[in-house]
């Protein structure tokens, strides 16, 4: 395609929220980790391989009685979010964290496959603020 030689009116949106279609029979809860499955549908986060981190659910969405794509959910793809963990210490700041389930993170990379961000602040031995990094912005 050739370079544009006149102004273009393009669609745009703020990048903090992205809307994804839900997988079949899926329920997503506000404030929890979400992932995209291999078909590109939103599912609750899990430590399984084959999932790609999507972000933190902005709202609760219930597609438990629907087919893939019948419902959508908006997902926050930026900012710091509080999640639970275990055995945290101040030395864990800036370490990569991985999804254990839809509300928990761990620094144990070999055991868990879904990278979700880095610890920005340790709040206690069992709580931290995570600077989330969905696949679209990993490496920034």
DSSP file (Angstrom, degrees, kcal/mol; ACC not computed):
  #  RESIDUE AA STRUCTURE BP1 BP2  ACC     N-H-->O    O-->H-N    N-H-->O    O-->H-N    TCO  KAPPA ALPHA  PHI   PSI    X-CA   Y-CA   Z-CA
    1    1 A X              0   0    0      0, 0.0     2,-0.1     0, 0.0     3,-0.1   0.000 360.0 360.0 360.0 141.5    0.0    0.0    0.0
    2    2 A X        -     0   0    0      1,-0.1     3,-0.1     3,-0.0     2,-0.0  -0.364 360.0 -87.1 -79.4 160.3    1.2    3.5   -0.8
    3    3 A X        -     0   0    0      1,-0.1     2,-0.2    -2,-0.1    -1,-0.1  -0.354  48.9-103.9 -62.4 145.7    1.8    6.3    1.7
    4    4 A X        -     0   0    0      1,-0.1    -1,-0.1    -3,-0.1     4,-0.1  -0.489  30.3-171.8 -68.8 141.5   -1.3    8.4    2.4
    5    5 A X        +     0   0    0     -2,-0.2     2,-0.3     2,-0.1    -1,-0.1   0.116  68.2  40.8-123.3  19.9   -1.1   11.8    0.8
    6    6 A X  S    S-     0   0    0      0, 0.0    -1,-0.0     0, 0.0    -2,-0.0  -0.965 100.3 -72.9-154.7 163.2   -4.1   13.4    2.5
    7    7 A X        -     0   0    0     -2,-0.3     2,-0.4    -3,-0.1    -2,-0.1  -0.226  44.8-147.6 -60.0 149.8   -5.6   13.4    6.0
    8    8 A X        -     0   0    0     -4,-0.1     2,-0.8     2,-0.0    -1,-0.1  -0.973   8.0-142.9-121.1 134.2   -7.3   10.2    7.2
    9    9 A X        +     0   0    0     -2,-0.4     2,-0.3     0, 0.0    -2,-0.0  -0.866  34.7 177.7 -93.4 108.7  -10.2    9.9    9.6
   10   10 A X        -     0   0    0     -2,-0.8     2,-0.1     1,-0.0    -2,-0.0  -0.827  31.7-108.6-115.6 151.5   -9.4    6.8   11.7
   11   11 A X        +     0   0    0     -2,-0.3     2,-0.3     2,-0.0    -1,-0.0  -0.447  44.4 169.9 -70.1 149.6  -11.2    5.2   14.5
   12   12 A X        -     0   0    0     -2,-0.1     2,-0.3     2,-0.0     3,-0.0  -0.981  15.3-176.7-154.8 162.9   -9.5    5.5   17.9
   13   13 A X        -     0   0    0     -2,-0.3     2,-0.1     5,-0.0     5,-0.0  -0.976  41.8 -85.2-154.1 158.7  -10.2    4.9   21.6
   14   14 A X        -     0   0    0     -2,-0.3     3,-0.5     1,-0.1    -2,-0.0  -0.403  38.5-133.9 -62.9 147.8   -8.4    5.5   24.9
   15   15 A X  S    S+     0   0    0      1,-0.2    62,-0.2    -2,-0.1    -1,-0.1   0.397  86.3  83.8 -90.9   3.6   -6.0    2.6   25.6
   16   16 A X  S    S+     0   0    0      1,-0.1    61,-2.3    60,-0.1    62,-0.5   0.833  93.6  41.5 -76.1 -31.1   -6.9    1.9   29.2
   17   17 A X  E     -A   76   0A   0     -3,-0.5     2,-0.4    59,-0.2    59,-0.2  -0.963  63.1-177.9-121.1 132.9   -9.9   -0.3   28.5
   18   18 A X  E     -A   75   0A   0     57,-2.3    57,-2.6    -2,-0.4     2,-0.5  -0.995  19.5-138.9-127.5 135.8  -10.2   -2.9   25.8
   19   19 A X  E     -A   74   0A   0     -2,-0.4     2,-0.3    55,-0.2    55,-0.2  -0.812  22.9-177.9 -98.2 131.1  -13.4   -4.9   25.2
   20   20 A X  E     -A   73   0A   0     53,-2.3    53,-2.2    -2,-0.5     2,-0.2  -0.937  29.1-112.8-125.4 148.0  -13.1   -8.7   24.4
   21   21 A X  E     -A   72   0A   0     -2,-0.3    21,-3.1    19,-0.3    51,-0.3  -0.578  38.0-119.9 -75.5 142.8  -15.7  -11.3   23.6
   22   22 A X  B     -b   42   0A   0     49,-2.9    47,-3.1    -2,-0.2    48,-0.3  -0.518  22.4-113.4 -83.9 150.7  -16.2  -14.0   26.3
   23   23 A X    >   -     0   0    0     19,-2.3     3,-1.2    45,-0.2    43,-0.2  -0.263  52.7 -68.9 -70.7 165.8  -15.6  -17.7   25.7
   24   24 A X  T 3  S-     0   0    0      1,-0.3    43,-0.2    44,-0.1    -1,-0.2  -0.329 117.2  -0.4 -57.1 134.3  -18.4  -20.2   25.9
   25   25 A X  T 3  S+     0   0    0     41,-1.6     2,-0.4    38,-1.0    39,-0.3   0.814  97.6 148.2  56.0  37.5  -19.9  -20.6   29.4
   26   26 A X  E <   -F   63   0B   0     -3,-1.2    37,-2.8    37,-0.5     2,-0.4  -0.837  32.8-166.6-108.2 140.3  -17.5  -18.2   30.9
   27   27 A X  E     -F   62   0B   0     -2,-0.4     2,-0.4    35,-0.2    35,-0.2  -0.996   6.9-167.7-122.9 126.0  -18.0  -15.8   33.9
   28   28 A X  E     -F   61   0B   0     33,-2.8    33,-2.4    -2,-0.4     2,-0.4  -0.934  10.2-146.6-113.4 134.8  -15.5  -13.1   34.5
   29   29 A X    >   -     0   0    0     -2,-0.4     3,-1.6    31,-0.2    28,-0.3  -0.846  26.9 -99.9-106.6 139.1  -15.5  -11.1   37.8
   30   30 A X  T 3  S+     0   0    0     -2,-0.4    28,-0.2     1,-0.2    30,-0.1  -0.213 106.6  20.6 -50.8 136.3  -14.6   -7.5   38.2
   31   31 A X  T 3  S+     0   0    0     26,-3.0     2,-0.3     1,-0.3    -1,-0.2   0.526  98.7 117.3  82.3   7.2  -11.1   -6.9   39.5
   32   32 A X  S <  S-     0   0    0     -3,-1.6    25,-2.7    25,-0.1    -1,-0.3  -0.706  71.2 -95.2-107.3 159.8   -9.8  -10.4   38.5
   33   33 A X  E     -C   56   0A   0     69,-2.8    12,-1.7    -2,-0.3     2,-0.3  -0.408  42.0-165.9 -65.7 143.9   -7.0  -11.4   36.1
   34   34 A X  E     -CD  55  44A   0     21,-2.2    20,-2.6    10,-0.2    21,-1.2  -0.937   6.6-169.1-130.5 157.1   -8.2  -12.4   32.6
   35   35 A X  E     -CD  53  43A   0      8,-2.7     8,-2.9    -2,-0.3     2,-0.5  -0.921  22.8-121.2-136.7 162.9   -6.6  -14.2   29.7
   36   36 A X  E     -CD  52  42A   0     16,-3.0    16,-2.1    -2,-0.3     6,-0.2  -0.915  28.6-141.1-102.3 133.8   -7.3  -14.8   26.0
   37   37 A X    >   -     0   0    0      4,-2.7     3,-2.1    -2,-0.5    14,-0.1  -0.233  38.8 -85.6 -83.1-178.0   -7.5  -18.4   25.0
   38   38 A X  T 3  S+     0   0    0      1,-0.3    -1,-0.1     2,-0.1    13,-0.1   0.724 130.0  56.0 -64.3 -20.6   -6.1  -19.8   21.7
   39   39 A X  T 3  S-     0   0    0      2,-0.1    -1,-0.3     0, 0.0     3,-0.1   0.466 119.8-108.3 -87.8  -2.2   -9.4  -18.8   19.9
   40   40 A X  S <  S+     0   0    0     -3,-2.1     2,-0.3     1,-0.3   -19,-0.3   0.580  75.4 134.0  87.2  11.0   -9.0  -15.1   21.1
   41   41 A X        -     0   0    0    -21,-0.1    -4,-2.7     1,-0.1    -1,-0.3  -0.708  60.2-107.1 -97.3 147.9  -11.9  -15.3   23.6
   42   42 A X  E     +bD  22  36A   0    -21,-3.1   -19,-2.3    -2,-0.3     2,-0.3  -0.521  43.6 167.5 -76.3 133.3  -11.7  -14.0   27.1
   43   43 A X  E     - D   0  35A   0     -8,-2.9    -8,-2.7    -2,-0.3     2,-0.1  -0.914  44.5 -85.0-136.3 162.8  -11.4  -16.5   30.0
   44   44 A X  E     - D   0  34A   0     -2,-0.3   -10,-0.2   -10,-0.2   -16,-0.1  -0.459  60.2 -97.2 -66.4 145.5  -10.6  -16.2   33.7
   45   45 A X        +     0   0    0    -12,-1.7    57,-0.3    -2,-0.1     2,-0.3  -0.307  50.7 168.0 -68.0 147.7   -6.9  -16.4   34.2
   46   46 A X        -     0   0    0     55,-0.2    55,-0.2     2,-0.2    53,-0.2  -0.940  47.4-108.0-151.8 166.6   -5.2  -19.6   35.1
   47   47 A X  S    S+     0   0    0     53,-0.7    66,-1.1    -2,-0.3    67,-0.1   0.383  77.0 121.4 -83.3   4.9   -1.7  -21.0   35.3
   48   48 A X    >   -     0   0    0     64,-0.1     3,-0.7    65,-0.1    -2,-0.2  -0.298  66.4-115.4 -68.7 149.9   -2.2  -23.2   32.2
   49   49 A X  T 3  S+     0   0    0      1,-0.2     3,-0.1    64,-0.1    -1,-0.1  -0.433  95.4  53.3 -74.6 162.0    0.0  -22.8   29.1
   50   50 A X  T 3  S+     0   0    0      1,-0.3     2,-0.3    -2,-0.1    -1,-0.2   0.357  84.6 108.4  92.2  -5.1   -1.7  -21.6   26.0
   51   51 A X    <   -     0   0    0     -3,-0.7     2,-0.5   -14,-0.1    -1,-0.3  -0.792  55.0-151.0-103.7 149.6   -3.2  -18.5   27.6
   52   52 A X  E     -C   36   0A   0    -16,-2.1   -16,-3.0    -2,-0.3    62,-0.1  -0.980  27.8-111.4-119.1 129.1   -2.2  -14.9   26.9
   53   53 A X  E     +C   35   0A   0     -2,-0.5    82,-1.3    62,-0.3   -18,-0.3  -0.336  34.7 176.8 -60.7 133.7   -2.6  -12.4   29.7
   54   54 A X  E     -     0   0A   0    -20,-2.6     2,-0.3     1,-0.4   -19,-0.2   0.753  41.9-104.4-107.3 -36.5   -5.3   -9.8   28.8
   55   55 A X  E     -C   34   0A   0    -21,-1.2   -21,-2.2    78,-0.1     2,-0.5  -0.957  50.4 -37.1 142.5-161.9   -5.6   -7.6   31.8
   56   56 A X  E     -CE  33  76A   0     20,-2.2    20,-3.7    -2,-0.3   -23,-0.2  -0.878  61.3-109.7-106.9 128.6   -7.8   -6.9   34.8
   57   57 A X  E     - E   0  75A   0    -25,-2.7   -26,-3.0    -2,-0.5    18,-0.3  -0.331  21.6-163.8 -59.5 127.9  -11.6   -7.1   34.4
   58   58 A X  S    S+     0   0    0     16,-2.6     2,-0.3   -28,-0.2    17,-0.2   0.682  74.7   9.4 -81.1 -22.5  -13.2   -3.7   34.7
   59   59 A X  S    S-     0   0    0     15,-0.8     2,-0.4   -30,-0.1    -1,-0.1  -0.937  84.3 -94.5-150.6 165.8  -16.6   -5.3   35.2
   60   60 A X        -     0   0    0     -2,-0.3     2,-0.4   -31,-0.2   -31,-0.2  -0.759  39.9-174.4 -87.2 136.1  -18.3   -8.6   35.9
   61   61 A X  E     -F   28   0B   0    -33,-2.4   -33,-2.8    -2,-0.4     2,-0.6  -0.997   9.9-159.4-136.2 130.2  -19.6  -10.4   32.7
   62   62 A X  E     +F   27   0B   0     -2,-0.4   -35,-0.2   -35,-0.2     3,-0.2  -0.914  27.5 153.9-117.2 108.2  -21.6  -13.6   32.7
   63   63 A X  E >   +F   26   0B   0    -37,-2.8     3,-1.7    -2,-0.6   -38,-1.0  -0.073  33.5 126.9-114.9  28.9  -21.7  -15.6   29.5
   64   64 A X  T 3  S+     0   0    0    -39,-0.3    -1,-0.1     1,-0.3   -37,-0.1   0.761  81.0  36.1 -62.3 -25.6  -22.5  -18.9   31.4
   65   65 A X  T 3  S+     0   0    0     -3,-0.2    -1,-0.3   -39,-0.1     2,-0.2   0.280 109.2  86.2-107.6  10.1  -25.5  -19.6   29.2
   66   66 A X  S <  S-     0   0    0     -3,-1.7   -41,-1.6   -43,-0.2     2,-0.1  -0.636  72.6-113.8-114.7 167.6  -24.0  -18.3   26.0
   67   67 A X    >   -     0   0    0     -2,-0.2     3,-2.4   -43,-0.2     4,-0.4  -0.440  61.6 -63.1 -85.8 167.1  -21.9  -19.3   23.1
   68   68 A X  T 3  S+     0   0    0      1,-0.3   -45,-0.2    -2,-0.1    -1,-0.2  -0.284 125.1  13.1 -54.0 127.3  -18.5  -17.8   22.4
   69   69 A X  T 3  S+     0   0    0    -47,-3.1    -1,-0.3     2,-0.2   -46,-0.1   0.375  87.7 116.6  88.0  -3.6  -18.8  -14.1   21.7
   70   70 A X  S <  S+     0   0    0     -3,-2.4     2,-0.3   -48,-0.3    -2,-0.1   0.853  83.3  26.7 -65.3 -32.6  -22.4  -13.7   22.9
   71   71 A X  S    S-     0   0    0     -4,-0.4   -49,-2.9   -49,-0.2     2,-0.3  -0.868  73.2-152.1-125.1 159.9  -21.2  -11.4   25.7
   72   72 A X  E     -A   21   0A   0     -2,-0.3     2,-0.3   -51,-0.3   -51,-0.2  -0.838   1.3-155.9-126.3 167.0  -18.2   -9.0   26.1
   73   73 A X  E     -A   20   0A   0    -53,-2.2   -53,-2.3    -2,-0.3     2,-0.4  -0.993  17.1-129.3-144.0 135.5  -16.2   -7.7   29.0
   74   74 A X  E     -A   19   0A   0     -2,-0.3   -16,-2.6   -55,-0.2   -15,-0.8  -0.704  27.0-162.2 -85.5 139.0  -14.1   -4.6   29.3
   75   75 A X  E     -AE  18  57A   0    -57,-2.6   -57,-2.3    -2,-0.4     2,-0.4  -0.970  17.8-128.9-127.0 133.0  -10.6   -5.2   30.6
   76   76 A X  E     -AE  17  56A   0    -20,-3.7   -20,-2.2    -2,-0.4   -59,-0.2  -0.691  22.8-178.0 -79.6 128.1   -8.1   -2.7   32.1
   77   77 A X        +     0   0    0    -61,-2.3    57,-0.5    -2,-0.4     2,-0.3   0.298  61.2  40.3-112.7   8.1   -4.8   -3.1   30.3
   78   78 A X  S    S+     0   0    0    -62,-0.5   -22,-0.1   -22,-0.1    55,-0.1  -0.844  77.5  57.2-140.6 178.5   -2.7   -0.5   32.3
   79   79 A X  S    S-     0   0    0     -2,-0.3    53,-1.5    53,-0.2     2,-0.4  -0.062  81.0 -64.6  89.3 174.2   -2.2    0.8   35.8
   80   80 A X  E     -G  131   0C   0     51,-0.2     2,-0.4    49,-0.0    51,-0.2  -0.828  49.5-172.2 -98.4 137.0   -1.2   -0.8   39.1
   81   81 A X  E     -G  130   0C   0     49,-2.2    49,-3.4    -2,-0.4     2,-0.4  -0.985  22.7-120.6-133.0 141.5   -3.5   -3.4   40.6
   82   82 A X  E     +G  129   0C   0     -2,-0.4     2,-0.3    47,-0.2    47,-0.2  -0.661  38.1 167.1 -84.2 131.4   -3.4   -5.1   44.0
   83   83 A X  E     -G  128   0C   0     45,-2.6    45,-2.4    -2,-0.4    21,-0.2  -0.959  32.3-110.0-138.5 158.7   -3.2   -8.9   44.0
   84   84 A X  E     +Gh 127 104C   0     19,-1.7    21,-2.6    -2,-0.3    43,-0.3  -0.507  41.6 149.4 -86.5 157.4   -2.5  -11.6   46.6
   85   85 A X        -     0   0    0     41,-1.4     2,-0.3    19,-0.2    21,-0.1  -0.785  35.6-110.1-157.7-162.0    0.7  -13.7   46.7
   86   86 A X  S    S+     0   0    0     19,-0.2    40,-0.2    -2,-0.2    39,-0.0  -0.996  81.5  14.4-147.7 150.1    2.7  -15.4   49.4
   87   87 A X  S    S+     0   0    0     -2,-0.3    39,-0.2     1,-0.2     2,-0.1   0.770  77.3 170.5  63.9  29.3    6.2  -14.9   51.0
   88   88 A X        +     0   0    0     37,-2.5     2,-0.3    36,-0.1    -1,-0.2  -0.423   8.8 177.7 -75.6 147.6    6.7  -11.4   49.6
   89   89 A X    >   -     0   0    0     -2,-0.1     3,-2.4    36,-0.0     4,-0.2  -0.933  46.4-100.2-140.8 163.4    9.5   -9.2   50.7
   90   90 A X  G >  S+     0   0    0     -2,-0.3     3,-1.7     1,-0.3    32,-0.1   0.813 118.0  68.0 -55.8 -31.4   10.8   -5.7   49.7
   91   91 A X  G 3  S+     0   0    0      1,-0.3    -1,-0.3     3,-0.0    -3,-0.0   0.615  86.1  71.3 -64.8 -11.5   13.4   -7.4   47.6
   92   92 A X  G X   +     0   0    0     -3,-2.4     3,-2.3     2,-0.1    27,-0.4   0.572  67.2 123.0 -82.2  -9.4   10.6   -8.6   45.3
   93   93 A X  T <  S+     0   0    0     -3,-1.7    27,-0.2     1,-0.3     3,-0.1  -0.316  80.8  13.0 -56.5 133.5   10.0   -5.1   43.9
   94   94 A X  T 3  S+     0   0    0     25,-3.4    -1,-0.3     1,-0.3    26,-0.1   0.311  94.7 135.5  78.2  -2.0   10.3   -5.1   40.1
   95   95 A X    <   -     0   0    0     -3,-2.3    24,-2.4    24,-0.1    -1,-0.3  -0.445  62.6-105.8 -70.6 149.0   10.3   -8.9   39.9
   96   96 A X  E     -I  118   0C   0     22,-0.2     2,-0.3    11,-0.1    22,-0.3  -0.460  37.0-155.9 -69.0 145.0    8.2  -10.5   37.2
   97   97 A X  E     -I  117   0C   0     20,-2.8    19,-2.4    -2,-0.1    20,-1.1  -0.936   4.4-155.2-127.1 154.3    5.0  -12.1   38.4
   98   98 A X  E     -IJ 115 106C   0      8,-2.9     8,-1.9    -2,-0.3    17,-0.2  -0.908  29.0 -97.1-127.6 149.8    2.9  -14.9   36.9
   99   99 A X  E     + J   0 105C   0     15,-2.8    15,-0.4    -2,-0.3     6,-0.2  -0.467  32.6 173.6 -68.8 131.0   -0.8  -15.8   37.2
  100  100 A X  E    S-     0   0C   0      4,-2.5   -53,-0.7     1,-0.5     2,-0.2   0.753  75.1 -32.1 -98.1 -44.3   -1.6  -18.5   39.8
  101  101 A X  E >  S- J   0 104C   0      3,-1.1     3,-0.5   -55,-0.2    -1,-0.5  -0.791  89.0 -63.5-154.1-164.1   -5.3  -18.1   39.4
  102  102 A X  T 3  S+     0   0    0    -57,-0.3   -69,-2.8    -2,-0.2   -57,-0.1   0.498 132.8  26.1 -77.0   0.9   -7.7  -15.1   38.7
  103  103 A X  T 3  S+     0   0    0    -71,-0.2   -19,-1.7   -58,-0.1     2,-0.3   0.366 110.4  72.0-136.9   4.7   -6.7  -13.3   41.9
  104  104 A X  E <   -hJ  84 101C   0     -3,-0.5    -4,-2.5   -21,-0.2    -3,-1.1  -0.937  51.5-166.4-130.7 146.1   -3.2  -14.5   42.8
  105  105 A X  E     - J   0  99C   0    -21,-2.6     2,-0.3    -2,-0.3   -19,-0.2  -0.863   3.6-170.0-125.0 162.7    0.3  -13.9   41.5
  106  106 A X  E     - J   0  98C   0     -8,-1.9    -8,-2.9    -2,-0.3   -21,-0.0  -0.977  29.5-137.5-146.3 156.8    3.7  -15.6   42.0
  107  107 A X  S    S+     0   0    0     -2,-0.3     2,-1.5   -10,-0.2   -11,-0.1   0.343  73.4 112.1 -93.0   4.7    7.3  -15.0   41.2
  108  108 A X     >  +     0   0    0      1,-0.2     4,-1.5   -10,-0.1     3,-0.4  -0.595  40.1 173.1 -83.1  84.5    7.8  -18.7   40.3
  109  109 A X  T  4  +     0   0    0     -2,-1.5    -1,-0.2     1,-0.2   -12,-0.0   0.877  69.4  56.5 -63.4 -42.6    8.3  -18.5   36.6
  110  110 A X  T  4 S+     0   0    0      1,-0.2    -1,-0.2     3,-0.0    -2,-0.1   0.829 112.7  42.2 -64.3 -28.3    9.2  -22.2   35.8
  111  111 A X  T  4 S+     0   0    0     -3,-0.4     2,-0.4     1,-0.1    -1,-0.2   0.815 114.7  49.5 -86.0 -32.5    5.9  -23.5   37.4
  112  112 A X     <  -     0   0    0     -4,-1.5    -1,-0.1     1,-0.1   -64,-0.1  -0.917  59.3-167.4-118.5 136.3    3.5  -20.9   36.0
  113  113 A X        +     0   0    0    -66,-1.1     2,-1.0    -2,-0.4    -1,-0.1   0.664  60.8  86.5 -97.3 -19.4    3.3  -19.8   32.3
  114  114 A X        -     0   0    0    -15,-0.4   -15,-2.8   -68,-0.1     2,-0.3  -0.736  60.9-157.8 -98.1 101.8    1.2  -16.7   32.2
  115  115 A X  E     +I   98   0C   0     -2,-1.0   -62,-0.3   -17,-0.2   -17,-0.2  -0.558  17.7 170.7 -72.7 133.1    3.3  -13.5   32.8
  116  116 A X  E     -     0   0C   0    -19,-2.4    17,-2.4     1,-0.3     2,-0.3   0.518  49.5 -73.6-124.2  -8.6    1.1  -10.6   34.0
  117  117 A X  E     -IK  97 132C   0    -20,-1.1   -20,-2.8    15,-0.3    -1,-0.3  -0.993  53.6 -60.6 152.5-158.4    3.5   -7.9   35.0
  118  118 A X  E     -IK  96 131C   0     13,-1.5    13,-3.0    -2,-0.3     2,-0.5  -0.945  46.6-102.3-129.2 148.6    6.0   -6.7   37.6
  119  119 A X  E     + K   0 130C   0    -24,-2.4   -25,-3.4   -27,-0.4    11,-0.2  -0.573  35.0 178.2 -69.9 121.4    5.7   -6.0   41.3
  120  120 A X  E     +     0   0C   0      9,-3.2     2,-0.3    -2,-0.5    -1,-0.2   0.768  68.7   3.7 -92.5 -32.0    5.6   -2.2   41.7
  121  121 A X  E     - K   0 129C   0      8,-1.4     8,-3.0   -29,-0.1     2,-0.6  -0.963  62.9-134.9-157.6 134.8    5.2   -2.2   45.5
  122  122 A X  E     + K   0 128C   0     -2,-0.3     6,-0.2     6,-0.2     3,-0.1  -0.842  20.9 178.3 -91.5 121.8    5.1   -4.8   48.2
  123  123 A X  E     -     0   0C   0      4,-2.0     2,-0.3    -2,-0.6     5,-0.2   0.787  65.8 -29.7 -92.3 -33.1    2.2   -4.0   50.6
  124  124 A X  E >  S- K   0 127C   0      3,-2.0     3,-0.9   -35,-0.1    -1,-0.3  -0.924  78.2 -75.2-165.4-177.1    2.7   -7.0   52.9
  125  125 A X  T 3  S+     0   0    0     -2,-0.3   -37,-2.5     1,-0.2   -38,-0.1   0.680 133.3  32.6 -65.9 -15.7    3.9  -10.6   52.9
  126  126 A X  T 3  S+     0   0    0    -40,-0.2   -41,-1.4   -39,-0.2     2,-0.3   0.250 115.2  57.3-125.7  12.6    0.7  -11.6   51.1
  127  127 A X  E <   +GK  84 124C   0     -3,-0.9    -4,-2.0   -43,-0.3    -3,-2.0  -0.998  52.0 165.7-148.5 140.3   -0.2   -8.5   49.0
  128  128 A X  E     -GK  83 122C   0    -45,-2.4   -45,-2.6    -2,-0.3     2,-0.5  -0.987  36.3-115.2-149.9 158.5    1.4   -6.5   46.3
  129  129 A X  E     -GK  82 121C   0     -8,-3.0    -9,-3.2    -2,-0.3    -8,-1.4  -0.862  34.2-155.8 -93.8 126.3    0.7   -3.8   43.6
  130  130 A X  E     -GK  81 119C   0    -49,-3.4   -49,-2.2    -2,-0.5     2,-1.2  -0.906  14.8-143.3-109.9 127.8    1.3   -5.3   40.1
  131  131 A X  E     -GK  80 118C   0    -13,-3.0   -13,-1.5    -2,-0.5   -51,-0.2  -0.770  35.7-138.6 -83.3  98.6    2.1   -3.1   37.1
  132  132 A X  E     - K   0 117C   0    -53,-1.5   -15,-0.3    -2,-1.2     2,-0.2  -0.268  22.6-171.6 -69.7 148.2    0.2   -5.2   34.7
  133  133 A X        -     0   0    0    -17,-2.4   -80,-0.1   -55,-0.1   -55,-0.1  -0.681   5.0-164.3-140.1  82.2    1.6   -5.9   31.2
  134  134 A X    >>  -     0   0    0    -57,-0.5     3,-2.3    -2,-0.2     4,-0.7  -0.189  43.0 -95.5 -60.0 163.3   -0.7   -7.5   28.7
  135  135 A X  G >4 S+     0   0    0    -82,-1.3     3,-0.5     1,-0.3    -1,-0.1   0.769 121.3  65.8 -53.5 -30.2    0.9   -9.1   25.7
  136  136 A X  G 34 S+     0   0    0      1,-0.2    -1,-0.3   -82,-0.1    -2,-0.1   0.727 114.3  28.6 -68.7 -20.4    0.2   -5.9   23.6
  137  137 A X  G X4 S+     0   0    0     -3,-2.3     3,-1.8   -60,-0.1    -1,-0.2   0.307  83.6 130.5-123.7   9.2    2.6   -3.8   25.8
  138  138 A X  T << S+     0   0    0     -4,-0.7    -4,-0.0    -3,-0.5    -5,-0.0  -0.407  72.1  33.4 -61.4 137.7    5.1   -6.4   27.0
  139  139 A X  T 3         0   0    0     -2,-0.1    -1,-0.3    -6,-0.0    -4,-0.0   0.280 360.0 360.0  98.8  -9.6    8.6   -5.0   26.4
  140  140 A X    <         0   0    0     -3,-1.8    -2,-0.1     0, 0.0    -3,-0.0   0.496 360.0 360.0 -75.8 360.0    7.8   -1.4   26.9
